[in-house]
Amino acid sequence: MNSQALRKLFEQVRKKRLSPDEAVERLRHLPFEDLGFAKVDHHRALRHGMPEVIFAEGKTPRQVADIFTRLAAHGGNVLATRATEEQYAAVAAAVDLAEYRPEYRPEYRPIARAIVLKRDRKRHGKGVIVVVSAGTSDIPVAEEAVVTAELMGNNVQHIYDVGVAGIHRLLAHRGALAKARVIVVCAGMEGALPSVVGGLVGVPVIAVPTSVGYGAAFEGLAALLGMMNSCASNVSVVNIDNGFGAGYVASLINRL
């Protein structure tokens, strides 16, 4: 339930196409719906502009499916991150696919490990979000950022495998970087790429440290600390492997 859906509901009551009791029934689960194992926040779209997102890791396939179907029943887009194919199969079995045209049915994005239901195709972002990965091994985290930003109504472009070990690869994309309104940079190892990108552009750069690297990388901690100590003033940092958080914040910035 977002602000547009709420206005439509009130308009239907005003025009007597819907009774007050029917409207109350539709709003019955605001602000949240208690499933016992989860309290689904149907009010979040009104507060944040995007419905609650399901963090699937640690949940059973049935739990993911139950939460997903309840969110889907209220309209709008639905996203589950860190999801497995088994969890997607449960979602696909639980969601009434007869309601949706093929292009509006839940789909699984295996690289991003995301389950996506996209019904709102409106562009909400004012510019282009560019997602950059330092190496091919960083692409899964970058793809999570891409999926999130796309689902939130943004024009998203990705540039992959342009790390500092071959800086000419990044410089070949300076035109695309210059046109971006927000840039997300995913990097592991020493985490140097966001600082380089930040020095080339005058827009916000959201750095995502990834858990890619040998032992002294400490599963992304080295990249995290390196990014937090960036001397590029336009670089901000999210948590290790948090492509979702980066895509979400980039989307909010792109709406301003």
Residue pairs with C-beta under 8 A, 6 or more apart in sequence:
1 27
1 30
1 42
1 43
1 45
1 46
1 74
1 75
1 76
2 45
2 46
2 49
2 51
2 75
2 76
3 45
3 46
5 74
5 75
5 76
6 46
9 18
9 23
9 26
9 27
10 23
12 18
12 23
13 19
13 20
13 23
29 40
29 42
29 70
29 74
30 42
30 43
31 41
31 42
31 43
32 39
32 40
32 41
32 42
32 43
33 39
33 40
33 42
33 70
34 40
35 66
35 67
35 70
37 63
38 63
38 66
38 67
40 52
40 67
40 70
40 71
41 52
42 51
42 52
42 70
42 71
42 74
44 50
44 51
44 52
45 51
45 52
45 76
49 124
49 152
49 252
49 255
50 77
50 151
50 152
50 248
50 251
51 71
51 74
51 76
51 77
51 78
52 71
53 79
53 80
53 81
53 148
53 244
53 248
54 64
54 67
54 68
54 71
54 78
54 79
54 80
54 81
54 83
54 115
55 80
55 81
55 82
56 64
56 80
56 81
56 82
56 83
56 84
56 87
56 115
57 81
57 82
57 83
59 67
59 87
61 84
61 86
61 87
61 89
61 90
61 91
62 90
64 80
64 83
64 87
64 90
64 91
64 115
65 87
65 90
65 91
65 93
65 94
65 95
66 94
67 80
68 78
68 80
68 91
68 94
68 95
68 106
68 115
68 117
69 91
69 94
69 95
71 78
72 78
72 95
72 106
72 117
75 119
76 119
76 120
77 116
77 117
77 118
77 119
77 120
77 151
77 152
78 106
78 115
78 116
78 117
79 114
79 115
79 116
79 117
79 147
79 148
79 151
80 87
80 91
80 114
80 115
81 112
81 113
81 114
81 144
81 148
81 244
82 113
83 108
83 113
83 114
83 115
84 113
85 108
85 110
87 115
88 106
88 108
88 115
91 106
91 115
92 105
92 106
95 105
95 106
95 117
97 105
100 119
104 117
104 118
104 119
105 117
106 115
106 116
106 117
107 115
107 116
107 117
108 114
108 115
108 116
109 115
109 116
109 143
109 147
111 139
111 140
111 143
112 140
112 143
112 144
112 146
112 147
112 243
113 140
113 144
114 143
114 144
114 147
114 148
116 147
116 151
118 150
118 151
120 153
121 153
122 153
123 153
123 154
123 155
124 152
124 153
124 154
124 251
124 254
124 255
125 149
125 152
125 153
125 154
125 155
125 181
125 251
125 254
125 255
126 181
126 254
126 255
126 256
127 155
127 179
127 180
127 181
127 182
127 254
128 154
128 155
128 156
128 157
128 179
128 180
128 181
129 149
129 154
129 155
129 156
129 157
129 180
129 181
129 182
129 183
129 184
129 247
129 250
129 251
129 254
130 156
130 157
130 158
130 159
130 176
130 177
130 180
130 182
130 183
130 184
131 142
131 145
131 146
131 149
131 156
131 157
131 158
131 159
131 183
131 184
131 186
131 247
132 142
132 158
132 159
132 160
132 162
132 170
132 177
132 183
132 184
132 185
132 186
132 193
132 197
133 139
133 141
133 142
133 158
133 159
133 160
133 161
133 162
133 185
133 186
133 187
134 161
134 162
134 163
134 164
134 185
134 186
134 187
134 188
134 189
134 193
135 161
135 163
135 187
135 188
135 189
135 212
136 160
136 161
137 188
137 210
137 212
138 186
138 187
138 188
138 210
138 212
139 160
139 161
140 243
141 186
141 208
141 210
141 241
141 242
141 243
142 158
142 160
142 184
142 186
142 208
142 243
143 158
143 243
144 243
144 244
144 247
145 184
145 186
145 208
145 243
145 244
145 246
145 247
145 250
146 156
146 158
146 243
146 247
147 247
148 243
148 244
148 246
148 247
148 248
148 251
149 156
149 184
149 247
149 248
149 250
149 251
149 254
150 156
152 247
152 248
152 251
153 251
154 250
154 251
154 254
157 176
157 180
159 170
159 173
159 176
159 177
161 169
162 169
162 170
162 172
162 173
162 193
163 169
163 170
163 187
163 189
163 193
164 170
164 192
164 193
164 196
167 196
170 193
170 196
170 197
174 200
177 183
177 197
177 200
177 201
178 200
178 201
180 201
180 203
181 203
181 253
181 254
182 203
182 204
182 205
182 206
182 250
182 253
182 254
183 197
183 201
183 203
183 204
183 205
183 206
183 250
184 205
184 206
184 208
184 243
184 246
184 247
184 250
185 193
185 194
185 197
185 205
185 206
185 207
185 208
186 208
186 210
186 243
186 246
187 193
187 194
187 207
187 208
187 209
187 210
187 223
187 227
188 209
188 210
188 211
188 212
188 213
188 217
188 220
188 223
189 212
189 213
189 217
189 222
189 223
190 213
190 217
190 222
190 223
190 226
191 207
191 209
191 222
191 223
191 224
191 225
191 226
191 227
192 226
194 205
194 207
194 227
194 230
194 232
194 235
194 237
195 227
195 230
195 231
195 232
195 235
197 205
197 232
198 205
198 230
198 232
198 233
198 234
198 235
199 232
201 234
202 234
203 234
204 234
204 236
204 250
204 253
205 232
205 234
205 235
205 236
206 235
206 236
206 237
206 238
206 246
206 249
206 250
207 227
207 230
207 235
207 236
207 237
207 238
208 237
208 238
208 241
208 242
208 243
208 245
208 246
209 220
209 221
209 223
209 224
209 226
209 227
209 237
209 239
209 240
209 241
210 220
210 223
210 240
210 241
211 217
211 219
211 220
211 240
211 241
212 220
212 223
213 219
213 220
213 222
213 223
216 222
217 223
219 240
220 240
220 241
221 240
223 240
224 237
224 239
224 240
227 235
227 237
228 237
230 237
236 249
238 245
238 246
238 249
239 245
